[in-house]
Amino acid sequence: MKTLLHIDASAQKWSGLAAPQDSANIPRHTSISKAVAASFVSSWLEKRPKDKVIHRDVGLNPPGFINQDWIASVFTPEADRTKEQQSLVALSDTLIDELSQADIIVISTSMYNYGMPAALKAWFDQVVRINKTFTFDLDRGDFPLEPIMSGKKLVLITSAGEFGFGQGGIREQMNHLGPHIRTLSHYLGVEEFHEINAEYQEFADERHRDSIKRAFLKTQELTAKLANCL
């Protein structure tokens, strides 16, 4: 049995009780990225019904932002932490425990202002943590950070109002979502990264419908590929 960690980050809800099969099944003003992620997880469980799924919607229940007291707490040895400090890092400990269990991570997120939602950034800030997910050693020279976890796969599912954010696209230089998450994923122990994108949402035309259709098709192809590799 393997474990899939499913993180949703859009501020919008996905109201569907079942995974959608195409764009016609996505109600207006609900999250496209969550709908595509639901399709991915549903397809995964069809192929691997005994696998465990941990689901956390940080878009609807965002983690708290880190602050000075939180930073002081994580740099205090566990045995020396006060009860208040233990309380401050309790959520972080829980999120890191969920991450540590995961063999595959699925993150769904919309693009906000060309980057990730604040709630998703807050999740990353809670889990990318010294002596928990990475170590720091100046003896390593100019690259002192090294991940503790390894062997994980990450599937990033995104939605965007505009288009052309991929390699060679007309907005490639404006994309601060996928590249940022790819960089951070190294410190989650990710060694294999995949991305599924739905674009053109603000145009609401045939290109948008085709983009969603391709995203759903890719979930089927990717689950078939990855489910057989674990």
N, C-alpha and C positions, 0 to 999 in steps of 0.2 A: 504493500500500500504506500502511495506517495501522497504528499500534501501540496495543495494549491492555495496560495495566498492571493485573494482577490481584493484589490483596493479600488474603490470608486471615488472620484474626486470632483465631479461636476456638481455645481450648486443646484442643478435641476434634478428632479426626480425621474426615475424610470418606473412607470406605473404598471407596466405589464406583469401579469402573473406568470406568464410563460415567455420563453425566449422568442423574439420575433424572427420571422424568416426573411422578410424584406422590408423596404422602406414604407410600404403601405400599412404595415402593422405598428408603426411608431407614431403615437398620437402627437399632435402639434404641442409645442412647448414642453416636451419631455426630453430627457437627455439621450442624444444619439450615441455618445460614447458608452454610456451605461447599457444601452440596448444592444450594441454590438458585443460588449463584454459579456452580457447575459447569454448571448448566442454562443460565444466561445466556451463559457463554462458549461452550458447545457450540452454542447457537442463533446466536450471533454468527458463529462460524466457518462454519456452514452457509450463511450469507448472504454472508460475506466470507472465503472460504477462503485467500486470499493474505495476509491481515493477520498481523502478528507479535503473539504473546502473550508477555509477560514475566510469569512467575508467581513470587510470593514468599509463602511461608507463615510469617508472623511469629509465629503462634500456636505452631507447633512449633519454630521456630528464631528466637526473639526477638532483636532487636538489643540491644546493651548500653545501659544507662542512661548519659546524659551526666553528667559530673562536673566538678569544678573544672579539672582539667588539660585536658579536652576543650574547655571554654569558652575557656580561655586559648589553646588551639591555633587555634580558628576565628577568634579576634580577632587572631591574629598573621598578618601578611602572608605569603602562600604562599612567597615567596622567602626569608623569614627563618625558616621553621619548621625545627626540628631533625628528625632522623630519627624520634625518638620521637613528636613532634607529628604528623608526616606519617602515622605508623602509627595514631595515635589517631583521625584524621579519615578514614582510608581507607574504612571502611564507609560513612560518611556520604557521601563522594564517589560511591561506587558506587550508593547508593540514590538520590541526586539525579540521577545520570546516567540511571538507569532512569526516573525521573519525567520528566526532560526529553524523553525519547523518546516519551512517551505522548501520544496524542491523546484517548484515553478511559481513565479510571481506574475500576476496579471494586474496591470495598472490601467484603468480607464480614466481619461481626463479630457475635458475640453480645453481649447487654447483661449486664455484670457490675456488680452493685451500682448499677444505674441509670446507669452510664457505660460508657466503653470499657475493654477489657482493658489491663492495664499494657503488654503487648507492643505493642499498637497505638499507645499514647501514646508509647512509646519510638521507634517508627518515625517518628511525626510530629516528635518532638524532634530526630531525626537529620536530617530533610529540610527542616524550616522553619528556614533558616539564613541569617544575614546575608551579603549580597553573593553569595549563591548562588540563593536563591529569593525574597529580598526585600532592598530597600535601606532605609536609615534616614537621614532628613534632617530636622533640626529646622526647616529653612526651610519645611517643610510645615505648621508649626503644631502643632495638637493631634493630628494624625494623621500622624506622621512615617514610618510603615512603608508601603511600596508594593511589591506583588509584581513580580517580574522576568518570570515566565512568564505566558502568557495563552492564551486560546482552547481550554482543555481542558474536557471534560465529565466529571462524576463520577457514578457510580451506587453508592449505598450500599445494601447488602443486610444487614438485621439480623434477629436472632431474639431473642425475649424470653419469659421464663416467665410474665409477667403480661400485661396488655393495657391499651388505652386511653391509649397514650403519644402519639398523634397530636394534631394541632390540635383543640381542643375536647374531647379525651378526658378521662376521669376521672383519669388519671395524667399529664396533659400537663406539669404543673409538676415532676414527678419525672424527666422525661426529660432526662438529661445526656449522652446519646449522640449522637443525630442533630443537635441544635442545636450541640453542640461541634464535631463534624466539619464541619458546614456553615460555621461560623465559620473554622476552620482551612483549609478548602479554598480560600479566597480567596488564601492565600499559596502554594498549589500551582499557581496560574494557572487555577483552575476558574471558568468563566463560566456553566456550566449544570449544575444539580444535580438528581438524581432519587433517590428513595428507595423501596425495596421492603421491606416488613416482614412477618415471620411472628411471630405472638403466641400466647398461651394455652398455651405448652409445658407448664407445670406442671399445667395442668388436664387435659391429655391427653384432651379430649372432642371432640365434633363441631365445636365452634368452632375448636379447634386444627387439625383436619384441613381445615376450610374455609379457614382463614387460610393454610395452606401451599398449598392449591390455588390461592388467589388470587395468592399470591406467584409460583408457577410460571407462571400465566397472564400476569401482568404482565411477567415476563422475556421472554415471546414478543412481547408488544405493544411493549415498550420496545426490544428489539433490532430489531424491524421498523421502528420509528420512527427510531432513531438511526443504524442501518446505512445508511439512505438519505440521511442528512444529511451524511455525511463525504466 
